């Protein structure tokens, strides 16, 4: 690999252009393409086209399993909808969660239960609860916020999640941390200091019950619904074309049976936990759905095939976002964005402020790159030796790094979880990203305060 050149302030140009374009256009894919191309223009000059296409190729090939997994999520959700399984589940839930606040809290607690993987968490919640929340006239923006807030923030706080397994492997390679035991032991020791995950979860019920008021576009969403508008915005209407006038999903004269949703979902979760692969769980659930739906005439073979294909196709916008974001990240790595930002803040590092600064740096990098695992993995070998050299508590810094990655997953306009949540909630990506951002920022500010306090105390 070529040696990284110092491009100075040009290093910041691509992410700033992406964020600016996204805010101005209220779109996601086009700014990511422009940002990715611009990063390679900075790195390669007029010869940027071959480098960009090569990065695009490697992004697709290296992440093929993840892309297929996301597509199959769409297929399974569509099968649940066409079989009326989600409607059957919703009817039962609605008897208990008969008010908007109860429905949102049910979504919240269900998200805590399904903690193994953030993508699995998001798809489970949206499949189970979107219909309930729609019928109770809860804006999709609020439903999406609650769903997203029980994705990464929950997964990062529990040791049996995909987050814990991934980062335990990273931590085990750091000699400064080996005094705490194995990689998973290190992760468990750092869990009490993952302050952003905690604050993000605490803010959710406060927002549901109005202790924290409706802010920004979330407030506008509630005003839209109160004025008799749809639970989704005009920009999101294209994702919700199959609706009856009363706002319910198309029934086709069939009663929903909860078994058509619950049994495949249980199999999905069980196989995913046993094998450690969500993809295997999805395949098992789809095969089981086929064996359940066809003999009972819930769906014909043609209807099953159409739902499978259409569901996979419905995830195309999200897949585009992920591919474009990962390609842009390769360009930002090429021009050395992480190293540039870290070197810029090094003069301000002190033992007391180190954890708070580490959180801000990792959160900012994860936000602009959309890489909630990659950035923390890159920064651990840099920040942990610095923490040891300055006498800072290494576990507190680990908590800050994990918190920063969680913020990126939660708040970034084009992270995989943001894209998946908006797609699963059938809404425009920026509608979801902008409406949840104020609450993510509140959680981040409180986390920074905690890192400052503990930085000086420990």
C-alpha positions, 0 to 999 in steps of 0.5 A: 500500500502506498504511504499515506500523504498529508493532504492537510485541510483537504482531508476534511473536504469529502466528509464536509461535502457529504454532510452539507449535500445531505442536509441541503438535498435531503438525500443520501446516495448522491452525496455519498457518491460525490464524497467518495469520488472527491476523496479519490480525487484528492488522493489520486488526482486526475487518475481517480476513476480506476481507484474509485472503481477498484474500491467499489469492486472490493467493497461489494466483494468483501461485504457480499455476505452482509449485503445478502443478509440485508437483502434476505431480511427484506425477503423475510419481512415481505413474507411475514407481511404477505402471510399476514403473520405480522398482522396476527402478532400485532393484533395480540400485542395491541390488546396490551399496548393499547396506547401510543406510549405503551406501544413505544415502550413495548418496542423499547423492551422488545429491542432490549430482549433481542440483543444479539445483533443490531440488524436482527434487532431492527428487523424484529422490531419493525416486523412486529411493531410497525403495524401497531404503531401505525394504527395508533397514529405514532409518527414513523419518525418516533417509531424509527428513533425508538427502534434504532435506539435499541439497536447498537446501544443495546448490543454494545452493552451486553457480552453475548452480542456480535459487537462484544465478539468482534471487539473482544478479538480486537482487545485481546491483541493489545498488550496493555490490556492483557492484565485484565484477562481474555478479550471477552474479560476485557470487554466485560471490564469496559462495559460499565464505562460505555456511557453513550450506550447507557445514556442513549437508552435512558433518553428513549423513555424520557422522550416517549413520555415527553420528559424530553420534549419533541425536538426539530423534525420530530416535533414537525412529525407529531404536528403533521399527524395531529393535523390529520396527515399520514404517519410518514412524510410526503418524501416517504410516501413512495415506500408506502404505496400499498395502504388502505384509506384507514392506514392499515396494511392490505388485508386481502380478506385473510386473517393473520395468524401469529404462528406465521410470524412467531415460529420463523422468527424464533427459528431465526433467532435460535439458529443465529445464536447457535451458529453465530451467523445471522445469515444462517438464521435467515436461510433457516427461517425462510425455508421454514416459512416455505414449509409452513405457508404452502401446505396451509395454502397461506400462500401459493408457490408463485406468491411466495416467490414474488414476495421473496424477490420483491422483499429482496428488491425493497432493500436496494436503496439501503444496499446502495447506501451501504456500498457507497458509504463503505466505498467512501470510507476506503477513500477517506482511509486513502487520504488518512482522515483518521490519522489526521483527526487524531494528530490534530487533537493529540496536543490537547490530550491530558489524563483527565480529558483523555476519555472525553476527547477519545469519545469525541474523536471516535464519534466524529470519525464514525459519524463522517465515515459511517464505520461503527466497527472499523473506526474503533478497531483502527483507534484502539491500537493508537489510543490505548498506548497513549492512555497507558503513557499518560496514566489514563484508565485504559478501561475508561478509554475503551468505554469511550472508544466503544461509545464513539462507535455506538454514536456513529452507528446510531447517529450517522446519516448513512451508517448501516443501522440508520439505513436499515432502520429507515428502510425497515420503517418504510421512510426516507433515510434523512427523515429518520436520521434528522429526527433522531439526531437531537436525541443522539446529541443529548445522549452524547453531551451527557456521555461527554460529561460523564467521561470528563468526571470519571476521567478526573476521578479514576 
